[in-house]
Amino acid sequence: MSSILNALGIHIIEVMEDKVVATMLVNDSTKQPQGQLYGGALIVLSETVACLGTWENINLEEEYTIALEINANYMKGIYEEGVVATAVPVHKGKKTMVWEIEIVEDSSEKVISRSRCTMSILALEKKFENEAVSTLTLED
C-alpha cells in the first residue's frame, strides 16, 4: 500500500517518546512550479512527526490520534537537497499532545520552518471494527 510518505519521500529516522526525526528530499514531488519546496509538503512532514510521537506515547490498542490543529512559519525557501524535521513534545496530556517541529535544511542546518501541531487523542470505538464503516462510499 502506498502512502503520502512514499509519495513525498519522507523517511523516518528516529521515533522516541520525547523526540521524532524524519527527512524529506526536495524533488519534483515536493516542489512548486517555480522550483521551491512546497509549504504543504512541510505541513505533511510536520504532522507526520507529531503523529508518530503521539503514537509512541499512547496505548494503540485503546486509542488513536488525529491532528487537531497545526500552524507553521516559513523562514527560508529551499530549492534542492533535503530537509530534516525534529519534533519534541511541549505538552503530553491524556486527551491532547502538543508538538513543536523544527525543519532545517539538511546541508546547512538553517531553519526552514517552525511549526506547532496539536494532536487529539481519542478512544477506539467498536464502530471502527464494523466492516460496514470501511465499505462506505460517497454514494452512501
C-alpha positions, 0 to 999 in steps of 0.5 A: 500500500502506498502512502503520502510518505512514499509519495513525498519521500519522507523517511523516518529516522528516529521515533522516541517518546520525547523526540521524532526525526524524519527527512524529506528530499526536495524533488519534483514531488515536493516542489512548486512550479517555480522550483521551491519546496512546497509549504504543504509538503512541510505541513505533511512532514510536520504532522507526520512527526507529531503523529508518530510521537503521539503514537509512541506515547499512547496505548494503540490498542485503546486509542488513536490520534488525529491532528487537531490543529497545526500552524507553521512559519516559513523562514527560508525557501529551499530549492534542492537537497533535503530537509530534516524535521525534529519534533519534541513534545511541549505538552503530553496530556491524556486527551491532547499532545502538543508538538513543536517541529523544527525543519532545517535544511539538511546541508546547512542546518538553517531553519526552514520552518517552525511549526506547532501541531496539536494532536487529539487523542481519542478512544477506539470505538467498536464502530471502527471494527464494523466492516460496514464503516470501511465499505462506505462510499460517497454514494452512501 
